[in-house]
Amino acid sequence: MSREETKWYEWLIPLAAGCSLLGHCCIVSPRAPMWLDEVYTYYAVTHGSFADFVQSYNAYIIAIPPMYLFLVWAVSKIIPLSALSLRLYSSLGFGMGLLLIWATLRRHMSFFIASVATLAVCLTSDLLLAHNVEARLYGMYFAIVAWLVYNYDRLCVDTPSRRQLVANALSHALAVSCTYVAGFYSLAVLLSLIIRDRSFRVWRPKVYASVIAGWIPILFYLPFIWGQRGGAPGLQHIGPGTIFNPFTPGLHLYFAICALVALAVIGGVEKWNAPEPAGQPAGRPLVPLRQSHLLVLACAFLFLPYLLLVILWAGLPLLLDRYLLPSLIGVVLLFALICSRVLGASYRPAGRGGAVCPGSVRFFETLVCVVTLAGLLAYPFKHARTYTGPSFNPVKGMDFSRTVLATSNPLTYFVPYFESGENHNIYWVVKNKKEYDQWKRFNPRLNPITTADFLAAHQKFLVLGCDWYPIGNWFEQDLRNGGAFDIKTEDGWPSNREGVSEGVRLLTVSHN
């Protein structure tokens, strides 16, 4: 199948998909309280001056490169910072990534295949939709890796110009400047380029150098990586079944099956209307040579979770679904290739290729396309309407005019403190003056206090503990081990309170 020129109106589908994601974010956000990582992001960027922002980043609380935080901080000088604005930035990133994936596929496949493959994966993935409404860097991460894929395709199909090589180097530099995990996807692109070129028996050192040049920013981030080494997530406990399911994209098979049926119907109609010319070879490869580079990259992206599984076994916990969001791009590429070759559905408008379809056939094809694409575009709104995400606000309804609450667990401090409007009767207990200074550098609006200062100032108080992150309960354990306090667990709590989950407990503590 020869390439077809992309019409301007075809771009309306990926743009509509981006608007669908934005609408999903706007509907869900008011019903989704900020979660721990989102509150971290909020306090990392809510600073009045650039000097304050730099001081906050140098506190080494958040273990990511500075690019995302800096861009959000800069935009916040124009657009007021809020939970919704932070989440919309993430949604915009996913929309941009979806558009770049669609554009990559459209260079090789028909409008309908490119659209169905992209939308069926991106708009129905529970993983993507969950992070579409999260005030974190993952939308930007997804968009930049999609740009890597777009540049990879251009380098494989076209004779690379200097401008393309520079754009490729820039995309890889931005990827590793967004999150360190993106370096693995950058490496996957490099290996895919080498494998593709080896199959064609060519060697293009300038192309490979453009990828490696994009890794240069990591050298500047080494001091940050060393300082942030304690900010990585704790060691994950995984079962042996993880080897069969290292990555959970949360795709809905119903939509994939509907897309396959629609493609099969259109492919069958086209073959019936315009049979293969006489003398056409009976067999054909699963993936034509000019699309083989997409198959190589799809396999590399889908294999990457296994590499991170091995790294996890070595002691570095990077096997998190949110880190693997770009592997959805591998699913899109593979799905599109299967649709294109196995089903043979190309959906060329009637009249192309020497065949003239009856008006009823054209109407039927159009109807199938419209219904399929409309259903996919509508799914994020259905997901938003039925959203029942977690609500975690254990201090909701508490009167803090005479109540003092303390916790050393980040899960039971940051969200309650933020949701309470930064009530200073909620204390973040830290072990020593060094940690106190570190948290004050991170954001002076927080309310840290050392253990000694807190116990000296308060004779009776509440403690909020959480079993989800047991390491953070050290203050509670110190109180129990000290023997100088009377500790009572509030009975019937939290089962009768909205926004409190199992594993969270409230203690009343007083000096003996």
N, C-alpha and C positions, 0 to 999 in steps of 0.2 A: 504494500500500500504506500503510495507516495504521500509525502507530507501535504497537508492541506493548510492553506493560509487561514490564520485565525481572524475571524471577523470581530469587529469592535463590540458587537452586542453579546458575543460569547463570554466576554469578561464580566458580564452582569451576574453570572452564576457564582464565581468565587467571591465577588463583591457582596452578593446577597448572602452567601454563607458567612462572611465576616460580620455582616449586620445581624445575622441570626445569633452568632456567638455574643455580640454586644447586647442584644436584647435579652439573651439568657442571663448574662451577668447582671443587667439592671433589674431583672425580675427577682433573681435569687438573693442578691446581695443584702437587701433590707431584712431578709429572714435568716441570714447567716451571720451570727456574731463572729467577731474577729477571733481567730485561733492563735495559738502561741507563736508560731513562726511569723504570722502576719503582724502581730504586735511587735515582735523583734524588728521587723522591717520598718514599721511606723516610727519607732523610737530611734532607729538608726538614721533616719532621714529628716526628722522634724527638728531642724537646727536653723537658727537665724542667719548665721554667717558661714562662709566657706571654711574659715579657721576652726569653727566649732565642729563642722562636719568632719574635717580631717582629724581633729582630736578624738572624735567619737569612733571613727574607723580604726584609729591606732590603738584603741582600747582592746582590740582583738576579741570582741565578743562574737561577731558574726564571721564565720569562716568562708567567705566568698570573695572573689576579686572585687575591686571597687567600682567597676564600670556601671553596673545596674544601679547601685545605690547613688552614685554621683548623678546619673541622668535623672533619676526620680527626684533627687534633691533640687537639681537645677529647674526641672519642670514645676516643682512645687512653689518656686518663686513667682510663677505666672498663674498656675492653677492651684487653688487652695487644696491643701492636703486633707484627705478624708479616706475612710475605708472604701467608699465607692470609687473614688478617683484612682486609688492604688490598684483596685481590682480591674478597672477598665483598662489600665495600661497592660495588664496581663492578657486581657481578652483581645486587645488590639494586636498583641504579639502573635497570638494563635491565629488570628485572622490573616495577618501578613504571611505567616508560615504556610497556611492553607493555600493562599493565592500563589505562592512560589512553587509549591508542589504541583498545583494544577497546571501552571505555566510550563513546568518541566515535562509533565506527561503530554501536554497538548502539542509539544514539538514532535511527538512520535506517534500519537494515537488520535482517534477521532474525538470530537467534542464530547460525545455522550460517554465514551469509555473513560476519558480523563475526568469528567465531572462526577460520574457515578463512583468511580474508585476513590477519588479524593473525599467526597462527601460521605460515602457509606462508612468509611473508617473514621474520619476526623469528627464528624458531627454526631456519631453514635457511640463514641468511646467514653465510657464512664470516667476513665482516668483523665482524659483531656477535659471533659466538662467539669470535673471536680476542681481542677487547677485553673480552669477558665474564670472561676470566681474566687481566686485566692490571691491576696496581695503579696505576691512573690515574684521571683525572677523567671519563672518557668515559661511564661509566654514569650519573653525575649529570647530565652534559650532555644525554644522550639523554632522561632522565626530565623535565628541566625544559622542553625543547623540546616534548615530548609534552604537557606541561601547557599550554604556549602554544597548541597545537592544540586541546586540550580547551576552553580558555577562548574561543578564536576561534569554535568551533562554537556555544557558548552565546550569544555576542554576536550571531551571525548569525541564530540560530533564535528566541531569546527576546527580549523587550523587556528590555534590560539594566538591572539594578538598580544602586544605588550599591555594594552588596557585590560584585557581579560586576565592576564597573569597578575597584574596589580590588584584587580578586584578580588581574585581568588585569595591572594595573600592577605588582603584586608579582611575578608570574611573569616578566615581561620584565626587571624589575630583577635577579632571581635569575639569569636567563639570562646577562646581560652580566657578572654578578659571578662566574659560573662559568668562562667563557672568552670572550675578546673576539670570537672567531669567531661566537658565538651571536648577536651583534648583526646579522649578515647574515640569520639566520633570523627575528629580530624584525622587521627591515625587510621581509622577504618577507610576514610576517603583516600588517603595516600596509598594504602595497600590495594584498594580497588583499582586505582589508576595504574599501579604497577602490574597487577594481574591482567587488566584489560590490555595494556600495551604489550605484555609478553605474549598474549594470544594473537596479537597482530604482528608480532616480531618487530616492534619498534622500541626505541629508547628515547625518552624526552626529559632530559635532566632539568631543563628550565621549568617544566610543569611541576616536577617533584620539588624543586627548590622553592617554588612559589608557596607550596604547602608548608614546607619546613620554615620558611621565613615568617609565616604566620605564628610560629611558636615562640618567636623572640620575646614577646611581652612576658612570658613565664619567667625569664631571667630577672625582670624587674620586680616580679611578684614573689620571688624567693624569700625576701625578708618577711613579707606578709604571711606566706605559707608557714614559715617557721613560727611566727608569733601566734598564728591562728590554729596551731596543731591541736590545741586542747578544745577547740570549738567543734570538732567533728562529732557526728552522732555516735552514740554508744554501740558497742559490739552487738550485732544482731544474732538472735538465736533462730536457726533455721532447721527444719526437719529434712530428712533424706529425700522427701518428695519434691524439694525445690529444684532438683536437677531436671525434673519433667516440666516444671512451670516456673522458670526464674523471672518471668516478666508477665504481668497481668494487665493487658491493655483494656479490659472491660468492654470488649466489642459485643454488639448484639447480633447474633447470627441471623435473626429474623430479617434484618435489613440487608445483610450480605446475601442471603438467599433470594430476597426480592430483587436485588440488583442483578444477580446472576440470571434469574428467570427473565427479567426485562431484556437483558442483553441477548439471551438465548432466543427469545421471541423475535427480536429485531434481526438477529443474525439469520434465523431460519427464514424469515420473510424475504430478506435480501437474496439469500441463496436460491429461494424458490423463484424470485422475480428475475434474477440475473445469474444463471448457473455458470459454473466455472468454464472457461473457454476450452475448446478441444485441445488435447495435447498437454494440458496442465499436469505437472508431476503429481502423483497420488500422495506422496509423503512430503512433509515439510517440517522444519525444525520447530521445537516448542517456542523458542525465542529467536527471531531473526538476528543476523549478525549486527545490524546497526542498533539493536536494542539490548544486546548482550551485556553492555556495561551497566545498564539499570538492574539486571538480574544479579550481577556481581555485587553491586552496592547494596541491594536489598538483602542478600544473604549475609553480607558483612554486618549490616545494622542489626539483623535478627540473631546473629551469632554473638554480638557484643555482650548481651546479658550473661552468657556463659563465661566470658572472660572476667566480668566483674564478680561472678560467683567464685571463681578461682581466687581472685584478689581478696574476697571476703574471707575465704578459708585461710588466707595468708595473714589475716588480722586487720585488714582495712575495710570497714563497713560501707561499701559504696553500692550495694545491690538494693537500691530503693526504687520503687516504680517511678517516682517523680524524676529521678535522675535518668530514667530510661525512656522518657517521653519521646525523644526523637526516633526511637525504634519503631514508633507508629508509622514513620515515613517508609521504613522498610516494608511494613505490612501493606501500605498503599501501593508501592511499586510492584510488589509481588502480586497483589490482587489485580492490578491493571494489566500486567503481563499475562496472567492466566486468562482474564476476560478477553484480551485481544487475540491470543493465539489459539487457545483451546476451543473457545466458542466461535471464534471467527467473526464476531460482531464488530462492524466498523461504523455503522450508521452514517453512511454517506447520503446526503440529501438526494432525493430522486432526480435523475437526469445525469448524475456523474457516472463515469465508467461506461457510458454507452447504453445504459438501461433507462427506460422511461417507465416509472411506476404509475399505475392507475391512481386516480384521486383518492379512492377509498383506502388504498394501501398507504399512501402518504399521510392521510388523516390518522390511520391506526398507529403508524410509527410515531407521529407527533404526540398523539394521546399518551402512548406508553412512556415517552420521554418526559412529558410534562408531569404526569402523575408520579413517576419515580422520583424526579428531582424535587418536586414540590413536597413529597412526603419526607424526603431526607432533610430539606431545609426547615421543615416544620418541627422535626423531632426535638431540637434544643428547647423550643417553647413548651412542648409537652413535658420534657424533663424538668424544666423550671417550674411548671405549674404543679407538679407532683413532688417537688423537692421536700424531703424530710430529713435534712442534715442534722448533725449533732448541735445541741445548744448547751454550751458550758458556761454558766455564770453562777457559781455557788454563793456569791454574796448578794444576789438579787433579793431585794426586800429587807436586807439587814439595816438596822439603825446604827450608824457609826458615830453618833453624837457622843455616846458614852462607852462604846465598844471598841476595843483595840484588837486587831487581828495580825498575827505574825506567821510567816512561812519562809522556809528556805528552799521550797520546791518551785522551780520556774513555772510549772503547769498551774500551780495554785496561787501564784503571785501576779504574773503579767496580765493574764486575761481578766481576773477580778479587779485588779488595780485600774486597768484601762476602762473596763465597763462601768466602774464606780465613778468615773469622772476624775480619776487620780486623787481619790480620798487619802489623805495623809495619815489616817488611822489604820491603814493597811501597810504593814512594814515588810520589807525584803531583808531578811536577816542574813548577814554574811559573817564569815569566820573572823576576819581581821581587818585592820586599817588598809592594807594593800588592796584587798578586794573591794572595800568601800570606795577607795579612790578610783579604782578601775570602772566601777559602775557609774560613778558620778561623771567620769570622763565620757562614758558612753552616752549618757543623757542625764543632765542635772534635774530633769523633771521626775525622775524615778525617786523612790523613797527608801534607799538602803540604810541599814544601821548594823553596827557590829553586835555580836551576841552580848558582850559585856555591857555595852551602853544600853541595850534594850532591857536586859534583866535588871539593871540598876534603876531604870526609870519606870518600870511597870511591875506592880505586885500581882495583878490578875489580868489575864488576857486569853484570847482564843488562838488556837493553832489549827491551820488547815493542812492536812496531809493528803497524799495521793499515792496509790500503789502503782500507777502506770509508770512512774519514774522514781523507783525506790531510792536511788542514790541521793535524790534531792530532799529526802526526809531526815537528813542528818541532825537538824535542829531538834526535831521531835525525839530522835533517839538519844541525843545528849541530855534532854530534859528527863527522859525516863531513866537513863543510866546514872544521873547525878544524885537522885534520891532526895533532893531538897524541895520537891514540888509535889503538889497534890494534882493529879491528872485524872479527869473524868471524860469519858466519851459520850457525846450527845446521843442518847438513844433515839431510834426512829429516824435518824438523819443519815443519808439524804433521801430515803425512799419517798418521802412526802413533799419534796421540794422540786420545783421546776428548774431545769438547767443544771442539775447535779447528777452525775453518773455514779454507778457503782465503783467502789474502789477509792472514793473520796470520803474523808472523815473529818469531823469537826471535834476538837478537843477543848475543854475548859481547863486552864492551867492557873494555879495560884501557888504562891510561896507557902511552905509549911510554917 
